[in-house]
Amino acid sequence: MRERGGGRIVNQTSRGAFPESGLYGISKLALVGITTTLAKRSGRDNITGQTIHVDGGWIMRS
């Protein structure tokens, strides 16, 4: 992506991205953290990261 001048990374998670959802929720929460860190570290290279949380018709972005 750096060689191309930037890009977009989009990950999808769900309402399960909460620790009280057990191991599934913790893994989804980790995906949110990884995406956020990636966006912060790669933003200067015009690479953005976004997580879309799908919850029964609702879409939240982080």
Contacts in CASP RR format, 6 or more apart in sequence:
PFRMAT RR
TARGET T0000
AUTHOR 0000-0000-0000
METHOD contacts of the structure
MODEL  1
MRERGGGRIVNQTSRGAFPESGLYGISKLALVGITTTLAKRSGRDNITGQ
TIHVDGGWIMRS
1 7 0 8 1.000
1 42 0 8 1.000
1 45 0 8 1.000
1 47 0 8 1.000
2 45 0 8 1.000
2 47 0 8 1.000
5 45 0 8 1.000
5 46 0 8 1.000
6 45 0 8 1.000
6 46 0 8 1.000
6 47 0 8 1.000
7 46 0 8 1.000
7 47 0 8 1.000
7 48 0 8 1.000
8 47 0 8 1.000
8 48 0 8 1.000
8 49 0 8 1.000
8 50 0 8 1.000
9 35 0 8 1.000
9 38 0 8 1.000
9 39 0 8 1.000
9 47 0 8 1.000
9 48 0 8 1.000
9 49 0 8 1.000
9 50 0 8 1.000
10 49 0 8 1.000
10 50 0 8 1.000
10 51 0 8 1.000
10 52 0 8 1.000
11 31 0 8 1.000
11 32 0 8 1.000
11 34 0 8 1.000
11 35 0 8 1.000
11 49 0 8 1.000
11 50 0 8 1.000
11 51 0 8 1.000
11 52 0 8 1.000
12 51 0 8 1.000
12 52 0 8 1.000
12 53 0 8 1.000
12 54 0 8 1.000
13 28 0 8 1.000
13 31 0 8 1.000
13 32 0 8 1.000
13 51 0 8 1.000
13 52 0 8 1.000
13 53 0 8 1.000
13 54 0 8 1.000
14 28 0 8 1.000
14 53 0 8 1.000
14 54 0 8 1.000
14 55 0 8 1.000
15 21 0 8 1.000
15 53 0 8 1.000
15 54 0 8 1.000
15 55 0 8 1.000
15 56 0 8 1.000
16 24 0 8 1.000
16 25 0 8 1.000
16 28 0 8 1.000
17 25 0 8 1.000
17 28 0 8 1.000
17 29 0 8 1.000
17 31 0 8 1.000
17 32 0 8 1.000
17 53 0 8 1.000
18 25 0 8 1.000
18 29 0 8 1.000
19 25 0 8 1.000
19 26 0 8 1.000
19 29 0 8 1.000
21 28 0 8 1.000
31 51 0 8 1.000
32 51 0 8 1.000
32 62 0 8 1.000
35 49 0 8 1.000
35 50 0 8 1.000
35 51 0 8 1.000
35 62 0 8 1.000
36 49 0 8 1.000
36 51 0 8 1.000
36 62 0 8 1.000
38 47 0 8 1.000
38 49 0 8 1.000
39 47 0 8 1.000
39 48 0 8 1.000
39 49 0 8 1.000
39 50 0 8 1.000
42 48 0 8 1.000
42 49 0 8 1.000
50 61 0 8 1.000
50 62 0 8 1.000
51 61 0 8 1.000
51 62 0 8 1.000
52 59 0 8 1.000
52 60 0 8 1.000
52 61 0 8 1.000
53 59 0 8 1.000
53 60 0 8 1.000
53 61 0 8 1.000
53 62 0 8 1.000
END
